Amino acid sequence: MANKEYFSINGEGLLKKVKELIAEGNVTRITVADKTGNEIASFPLTLGLVGVVLMPMFAAVGAIAALIGECTIIVERKETEDTKQQ
């Protein structure tokens, strides 16, 4: 079972936060929801993603950021041995 984290963020910081989360490496899915909780976009992530594949996703996130004010990022992370023991 994946662990989920929720981040409330404004549109301006959306792309920066998504890039930070991807750089962490243990994220399996990023979902962007509006302030009422409606899903706007969902991006599955795999370990083998390279910059060329990520560019269209960054463009989509940038477009969303331009159109939306406040939103929530829902991050699913793969379970590690540390989280399984808790």
Sequence and secondary structure as in RCSB ss.txt:
>XXXX:A:sequence
MANKEYFSINGEGLLKKVKELIAEGNVTRITVADKTGNEIASFPLTLGLVGVVLMPMFAAVGAIAALIGECTIIV
ERKETEDTKQQ
>XXXX:A:secstr
  EEEEEEEEHHHHHHHHHHHHHHS EEEEEEEETTS EEEEEE  TT  HHHHHHHHHHHHHHHHH SEEEEEE
EE   HHHHH 
